[in-house]
Amino acid sequence: MPAAIAPIDFHGLPALRLTTGTGASAVITLHGAHVVSWQPAPDDERLYLSPRSAFADGQAIRGGVPVIFPQFGPDGPLPRHGFARTRAWTVAATRTGDDWALATLQLTDSPDTRALWDHVFVAELSVLVERDRFELELGIENPGDTPFAFTGALHTYFATRQVEFARLEGLRGTSYRDQTAAQAVREDRADAVTVDDEIDRIYLDAPPRLTLGEGGRWLGVEQTGFRDTVVWNPWQTRGAAIADMPADGFRRMLCVEAAAVAEPVVVAPRESWVGRQGWVVG
């Protein structure tokens, strides 16, 4: 079966399904350019998507890979995590090869976005699916006459069978801001990040390659362009307060996010910036 890209309906939202000849697949909604599924093989879902998530205009989807732009978190004048994840994107390009599929979605400024953030911009998210590899590329272009700065992330929710048994390796020796402790800066001295309580860390100048393992399966997680990595799991108490996540949802996910948070990215007039996150199946 050749690689293909097909328009589909996903919980009432227009979306694209990308498939390869070997059976790898991904689904991306035009709402938010939100990747809601990645399966390197049939019935091998690697992204967590909350069954309680809203799928509606103006609502953020809980899980998958939200595109966070142009503001990470609540620290700023914009809605939490910016506006890109709740806007309608358009399909800019689609291509397929022998065993790969690539789709690019685009968001540009509008009177609505300029009322919130008074800048002209072009954002593009490219999604590449191969047999054992998946890659997201976020490009931000400034076609205007004045510079702008932004923070953002690819807010990836990796699926876990039971998060207590997950191990994220490769961050030893890296400093992080602990969001659960008034942003205290600490150094990670453990062989692996494990989860047995709420974790919310912004790793600063993070290494470009990490390994996420659980129960005999693992993923290589790579990033370029983004300087930081966010690791988040709300655990039981905070998870219970998240209305669009079930009570046991915290056990089924671990966010490992390619991010630009500590230092905003500045894009000069008629210049652009590119950040990537890729996942390799082991």
N, C-alpha and C positions, 0 to 999 in steps of 0.2 A: 504494500500500500504506500503510495507516495505521500510526502509531507503535504499538509493542507492547512489553510486558514479559512474558517467559516463563521459567518455571523450567527449568533444564537441568542436566545432569551435566557437570562439568568435571574431567577426570582423577580421577573418583571422588568429587569434592566437590560438594555442592549449590551451585548458583549461579543467578544471574539474567542473562538476556541482554536488554539494552535496545536497541531499534532504532527509527529514525525513518523516516518515509515516503521520505526521500531516500537512505536506505541507510547513514547513519551508525549505528554500533553500539558497544556496550561490554559487557563481561562482568565481573561482580563476584561473588566467592565469599562464601558466608556464613562460611566459615572466615577470620577476620581482617578481614571487610569489605574484602577485597583486590581491587582493580581489576586484572584480569589482561589486559585487552585494551581498546584504544580504536582504532577505525577511523573516521575522518571520512568515508571512502568505502570501498566494498568493496575488499578486498585492499590497503589502505593502512594497515598497522599502524604505530602511532606509539609503542607501548610495547615495551620489551625484556622478554622472559620467558625465563629460562634453560631450555634443554631438559633440564638436569640437576636442576631444582628438585624438591624433595620436595613431594608433595601428600598430606599425612597429618595427622591430629590431632596437635597439639602441635608441629608442625614449621613453621618460617617458610618462606614462598614466596619464591624468589629472583627479583626482577624486579617488573614492574607498579608498583603503588603500595601498599606496606605502610603501615599506619597505626601510627605510632610514638607510644605513650602507655602509661604516664605518665612514662617515662624515656627520654631520648635517649642512645644509646650505652651504654658500660659504666660511666659515672661515677655510681655510686649503688648502692643495695642490691638492686635488682631485676635480673632477667635482662636481657641486652643488648637495648636498644630496647624494654624494657617487656614487657607481656603481651598487649596488645590484638590484636597481629597473629597470635597463635596461639590465640585463643579463638573459640568459636562465637558469632556474632552472630545476631540475629533480624530478620526483615523487619518494619519498623514501618509503612511506607506505600509505595504505588506509585501513580503517576498518569501519564497521557499526555495530550498535546494534539494540535494540528494537525500539528506536526512536531517534537515533543520528547517525551522520556521521562524520568521522575524516579523514583528509588527511594531510600528511606531505610532504613538498617540501624541496629540499636541494640544496645548492650552495656551491661549494668548490673553493679554489684558483686555478688559472691557470696561464700560462705565461702572459696572457693578464692582469689579475688582479694584478699579482706581478710586472708588469711594472709600475702600478699606485701606488700600496701599497704593499710593499715587505714583506708580511707575509703569512704564511700558515694558513688556517682557514677552519672551517666547519660551515656554517650557515644553520639552519633549521627553517622553519615556519610551525607550526601545526595549522590547522583550524578545529575547532569543532563547529558543528551546532546541536542544540537541539531545542525543541519546542519553548521555550521562551527565549533562551539564545544562545549567540554566543561568542566564545573565540578564540583569537589569542595568540600563544605562540612563541616567537622568542628566539631561542637558539644559542649561539655563542660559539664554541669550539676552543681552541688553541692546536692543536696537535704538535706544534713545540717546539723548545728548548729555545726560547726567548719570553719574555712577549710582548704583544701589547696592545695598548689603542685605543678605538674608541668612537665616539658619534653616536647617531642614534635615530630612532623613528618609531612608527607605526603611519603614517601621515593620520589619519582617517578623511575623509570628510563625516560628517553626513549630510543627506538630510534635508532641511527645506522647508516648503511651502513659508514662508516669514521670512527671518532671523530677521527682526526687532521685531518679536513677540517671538523669542526664548529666553529662560532663562536657564543659566547654573548655577546651585546652588552648593554650597559646598566649594567655594574658599575664602570666607570671612576670613580675617586675614592672608592670605598667601601673601608673598612677591613675586614680579615678576619683570623681566626685561622688560621694555617697548621698543620694537624694533622700534617703531615709534617715540621715543624721545631719540635717542642716547644711548639706553640701560640704561636709568635711572632706578634705583631700587625703586619701590614703594610698598606700602601695599594695597591690595584690601580691601576696607571697605564697599563694597556694598553687599546687600543681595543676589544678583545674577549678573552674568556677562550678559550684554545685548549689542546689536550691533546697533549703529546708525552712525558709522564712521569706518574708517580702524582700525582694532585691530590686534596686533601682539605681544603677550605676552608669555614669558617663566616663568611659575610659578615654584618657587624653593621649593624643598622638599614638593611637592604637596600632599594633602590628597589622600588616596587610593580610595575614593568613591565620585562620583559626580552625579548630576541629571540633565539631559537635557530635558527640557519640551517645548512644543509649541502646542497651540491650543487644549488642552485637551489630548494630548498624550505625553508620556515621556519615557525616557530610563534611567536606572541606568548604569553608566559608572564606571568600576572598573579597577584598575591597580596594579600590583606588580612587583618588580624588577626595574622598571623605577622610578627614583626619581623625575622627572620633568613632568609638563604638559604644552604643548603648545596650545594656543588658537589663531586662526587666521581666519580673514576674510578680503579680500583686499578692500572691499567697491567699490564705483563706479569709482573713478579716477584710482586707481591702477588696479582694475579689468578690466577696458577698455584696459589696456596695456598688458594684458595676452592674447596672440594670440590664445591659444587653449581653451578659455572660452568665451561663448557668453556674450553680453552686460549685460544681467540680471542674469548671472550665480552667481554673488556674493550673490544674494538674495536667492539662492536655496541651500546654503551650509554653514556649520560652521565646521571648523576643531577643533577637540579636540583630541590632540595627546599624547599618552604615550611616554615619551621621556627621553633620557639621554643626556643632553646638557651642563649644567653648569659645571659638573665635568666628564671628560671622564671615561669610564669604563675600568679598567685594568684587563686583563685576563692573568693569569700566565701560564707558560708552562704546558701542559697536564691538564689544568683546563677548566672550562666552566662557562658561565653566562646565566641566563634565565630571560626574562621579559615578562609580560603578559598584555593584555587588554581584558576585557570582557564586554559585553553589555547585560542587562536584560530588557525585555519588561515589562512595567507596564500597 
